């Protein structure tokens, strides 16, 4: 673990990603103390005389939205939505995918075949279209959106974990453990699962970036988190008709989505390199 941390700290891009993740996480956690205004408060002086949003100024640092609310405050609270869904949905997807992949790879036979054919069936559907369909069926909310994203994002990790589990089961030390009478829980949790942790850690990091983008896409399409809960994608969706007159309403949440996704991607890529045994000793 110390080697992995050293490699992350030596990688300037990964360090930038870590700093940005810490900043976004701090903004989300301490949003009630940082936000200068409540995210849902509509100000009488938050709109121009013509009823248009205000540009960034001393009172409203990032301007106001079409209802006269502080955009800065809504972005801070929107970070909570993105991180909660990103961590919860991706964590659930990794758990489901890892569980099914391990079971299919270790048990094999009919159960493994059924699980992997179902995985192939799920992979045949475009993730975004499937997420839109599921979100349209259920009443969208913070946790429903997280569940929907988890249900469409587990298939890739299941396929990867299945392949690695099959390769591990065929190794000689696994066969030797079974030959001397080791129970399957011991073989599974002592000899197989520890070898899968690097893959799960990398996918758990990279997947958050994908989840954040998918949540923003669903919110932008109107099937994500419902108002008045702030969401970066929802802010862009609400403000798309003001794109030319009030570009800050699209620019600032778009930058936030890009930075958060990029940060998790940078850290995930660095983790993948640091946990790759073939890379050790090359620096």
N, C-alpha and C positions, 0 to 999 in steps of 0.2 A: 504493500500500500504506500509505503514511503517512496518507493521508486516511481509509482504512478503520479504521486503528488509532485515529485521533483520534475518529472517530465511535463506536467501541466504548467508548472510555474516557469519552466524554461521556454515554453511555447508562448510567444507574445500574443498570437491570435486567441489561443485558449485563455490566456490571462485576461485579455479584453472581454471575452465572453463571460468569464467568471465574474468580473467586476460588474458587467451589465446585468447579469442575473441577480447579483446581490442588490444592486440598485433598484431593479424592478420589484424584487421581493420585498425590500424595505419600504418602497412606495406603497405596495399593496397592503402590507401589514399595518403600517402607520398612516394610512390614508386619512382616518378621522382626525389625526393631529396635524397632518401636513396640508390637507385641503383647506384653502382659504374660505370656501363657501360650501354649504351642503350641495350634493350633486344634483338634487332634484328641485332646488329652489329656483323659482323664476323671478327675475329681477325686473322691476318696471323700467329701470334705466339700462337694462341689458340688451335693448334693441334700439335701433335708430328710429327717428320720427316716422320713417316709411315702413317700419316693422322688420327691418333686415338685421341679421346678426352683427354684433360689433367686432371689429378686428382686434388683435392683441393691443392692450393698453395697460396703464398702471393699475387699474382696478381689477381687470380680468386679464391675467397674464397671457393666456393663449386665446383670448377672445371669448365670444359667447356662441351658443348654438341657435337654432331657429326659434327656440322657445325662451331665449334670454337666460339660459343657464350657463354657469361657468364651465367652459370646456376643459380647463386644467383640472378642476375637481372631478369631472366625469371621467377623464383619462386615468386619474389616480385610482378611482373605484373600479374602472374598467380593467385595470391591471389585476385586481382581485379575481374578476370573472375569468380572465384568460389563464391565470396561473392555477386557479382551483380546477377548472375544467382540464387544463393541460396535464396537471399532475394526477388528478383523480382518474380521468378517462384513460390516459396512457398507462397508468399503473394497473388499472383493471384489464386493459387490453393485453399488457405483458403477462399478467397473471393467468388469464384465460388461455392465451396462446402457448405459454410455457407449460401449463398443466396438460393441455390436449396434446402438445407436441411430445412431451415426455411419456405420457401414457401410450400414445400411438407408437413411439419408437421403442419402448421397453416391452410392452405387452405383445405387439405385433398381431399376427393372426387376423381374425375377423374384426375385433374391436379396433385395431390399428387401421385396417383397411377402411372401415366405415368412417372413422374420424378424418382420415386424410382425403377420402372422396368428398366428404362434406366440406372440408377446407378448400378443395379444388372448386367445388360448386360456388362457395362464397367468393373466391378469387375471380370468378367469371363475371361477377357484377361490379361495375365501376363503383368505387367506394363513395364518391360524392353523390351519385344518383341514389344509391342505397340509403345513405344518410339522410338525404332530402325526403325520400319516401317514408322512412321510419319517423323522422321528425314531424312529417305531416300527419301521420297516424296518431302519434301521442301528442298531448298538449305540451308544447315546449316550455321548459323551465331550466334552471341552472343544472340540476341533477339529471333531468331527463336528457338534456343535450349531452352531458357527460356519458350517460349510459349508451345513447345512440352512437356516439363516436367510438366508444369501447367495443360495441358490437360489430363495427365495420373495420376496425383496425387490428384485430387479433390474428388475422389469417397469415400475414407475412411472418410474424414472429413464430407462429405455430409451425410453419414450413421449415424455417431455419433450425429451430430447436429439435424438430423431428429428425432432420438430417444428421445433426450432431449427436443425438442420442443413439441413433442406429449405428453410427460409426463407433461410439464409445462401447456399446453393448458387445460389439464383435471383437474388442480387444482382449488380449490373453489374460490380463489381470482380473477382468470382470468374469471371464469363464472360470478362472482359478478360484475366485471368491465363491462362485456358485458351487464349484466342485467340492469345496471343503465344508459346505453346508451353511454358508451365510444366508440369512433371511433376506427376502427381497427389499424390505425397508432399509436394511443396512447397505445393501448394494446400491440402492437408488440414492439415498441421502448422503452416504459417505463417499461413494466411488464415482457417481455420475453427476449429481447436481452441482457439486463444487466446480466441476470443469465447465459448467454452463454459465456460471456467474459472470464472467467477462462479457459474454454475448448479451446476457440480460441487462447488464449495466449499460452497455453501449446503446442497445435498443431502447432502454428506458430513458436515456438522455436524448437521443436523436428523435425518438417518437414524440417527445413533448413539442418540438418545433412543428412537426406535422399536425399534431392535435390543435395547437394554437391557430395555425392557418386554417384548418378545417372548421374550427369554431367560428372564426371571423367570417369565413365564407358562408356558413349557414346563417349567421346573423345578418350578413349583407343581403342574402337572398330572402330574408324575412321569415325563416323557419328556425332561427336560433333562439337565444335567450330573449325573453319578452321584456319590453319596457314595463316599469321604469328602471329595471336593473341595468346599470351602465355596461355596455359592451363595446369594444373597439370596432368590431364589424357592424354593430348596430348603429353606432354614431355615423359611420360612413353611409349606411343604408338610409338613415333619416336625413342626411345632408346632401344626397346625391343631386337633388334639384338645385342646390346652391353651389355647385362645383365651380362655376365661373365667377359668381358674385362673392362667394366666401370660401376661397380655396383652402383656408386654414382648417376648416372643418373636416376636410378629407386628408390634408397633408399630415397633420400632427398624429391622428390615430394610425394612418398608414405607416408613418415612420416608426411608431411604437410597435406595431405588428412586425415590421421588418427587423427591427433591432432585437426584439425578444426571440424571434425564430432564428435569426442569424447567430445569436449568442449560444443557444442550445446546440445548434449545428456545429459551431466551432469547438465547443467543449466535447461534444460527442465524437467528432473526428479525432481530437487529441486523445481522448480516452481509448479509442480504437487502436491508435498507433502505440500508445503506452502499454496496452494490455496484450499486444501482439508479441509473442516470444521471439519471433524472427527479427524484430527491430532492436532488440537489446544488444548493446555493445557496438552499435553502428555510429553513435554520436561521438 
